[in-house]
Amino acid sequence: MATVLQRQDVDYFGAGPAPLPTGVLEEAAKALLNYNGMGIGIVEMSHRSPEATKVLEDTKLALRQLLDIPEDYDVIFTQAGGSGQFSEVVYHMVAVWVERERRRCEQLWSATSMANASEEDKFAELEKVVRQNLQLDYIVTGSWSLKASQEASRLVGKDHVHIITDAREANAGKFGVIPSEDKWNLSRPTVLGAGNEPQPPALTYYCDNETVDGVEFPGFPKVLETSTPEDDRLVVADMSSNILSRRVDVSKFAAIFAGAQKNIGTTGVAIVLIRKSLLQAPLPSPDLLRRLQLPIGPVALDWATLAKNNSLYNTLPILDVWIAGQVMLRLLQIHGSAKISGQENTANTKAKMIYDVLEAKPDTYQVVPHRSVRSRMNICLRVMNGSSEHEDRFLKGAKSLNLTGLKGHRSVGGIRISNCKSLRPTIVLELMFADNAVSMEATEKLVQYLKDFSVS
């Protein structure tokens, strides 16, 4: 008869869906049956009810407090996960760029003979501007930023997608480094007509932490810091796997998005932080975008539509928002006034514990990414230089101790230790290490196993 394990018996280090705090799941079980004494479960109540609205507002407030989100940013909850945002980023930012350029053209033309030109002639000129100047900058440092850039190419065409740097070119065809910023090939601001001010690309995109490859940016890239008003880059970041693990200066970004399942909550909801000015910016008509052969996104993912409707344009999974909110509230309770700084210290401590033992046993363990960009959240390694025999033995031995979720992503293999949802710390053999539900005790148990295996 198979052994029946209890939740407390297992230490799970999976990358995503990542482990959740047991206390949150216990409260969720109660909420499923009878939410706040309403006599119905949270998944049965209307997403437009006062109770659902309170869930949304409480979760937004907790997130604002944790990250010190400025008032000129909106918080949106949406569906389709982080991958859905690969598309929405392009839909929205390209539309904002097109309308901005259209208005600049109109202003420029007003002082020339083009002021009296036909609408067809004006459209032809605008089409030329789009064809020549529309540029989306992508920093490719791992599997997820690569996929995002590929989606952008699919939507607007590869001629409009500029790869600032591809880390594989600096690392023998594999991810695992972030090239020095002085080697990046940034798009230069474009100029529309004589005497007009240069304009930056429609967006500059990067993934802050690559869960598959174990690469994390040490901080905001210095080369993307705004130096002059005309070079005000609209930076968009995917923070799905390290949001709420360290302090972030939100004001440096046009938008930040995160699928909740890796470091905040459950599969089913994504969170977007976006400047209100970009939500309020005038957008071109769908007819104009069609004529320009540019994509028009589904209204259910449209940031401006969602913001106007308090994220409730369609039926939002309120349970998923509630769970994310409960995780955030617990972080506030645990760390108090330290807020995310407290969580950052916890994540860093656990990651250091693991990296220290790996570095002490170089004959047994080989960390994949370069030391300068090693992720605190996803620790990726090989055992005995990638020996399938030894890695299988490692995983089998870990499972015998109920240390699970350590197998590396199917696309790269190896081991990944994930530190996701650090309210109950856990680790995985690609070493994903600093999210919100992996406990210090679980980390210590894993560290001991790493030591024991290296001498077995």
Secondary structure, DSSP 8 states (H G I E B T S, - for coil): ------GGG-EE--SSS----HHHHHHHHHHHH-GGGSSS-TTTS-TTSHHHHHHHHHHHHHHHHHHT--TTEEEEEESSHHHHHHHHHHHHHHHHHHHHHHHHHHHHHTTSGGGG--HHHHHHHHHHHHHHH--EEEEE-SHHHHHHHHHHHHHH-GGGEEEEEEGGGGTTTS------GGG------B--STT---B--SEEEEESEETTTTEE-SSS-GGGS--SGGG---EEEE-TTTTTSS---GGG-SEEEEEHHHHTS-TT-EEEEEEHHHHHS----HHHHHHTT-----GGG-HHHHHHTTT-SS---HHHHHHHHHHHHHHHHHHGGGTHHHHHHHHHHHHHHHHHHHHH-TTTEEE-S-GGGB-SSEEEEEEGGG-HHHHHHHHHHHHHTTEE--B--TTT-SEEEE--BBTS----BT-B--SBS--HHHHHHHHHHHHHHHT-
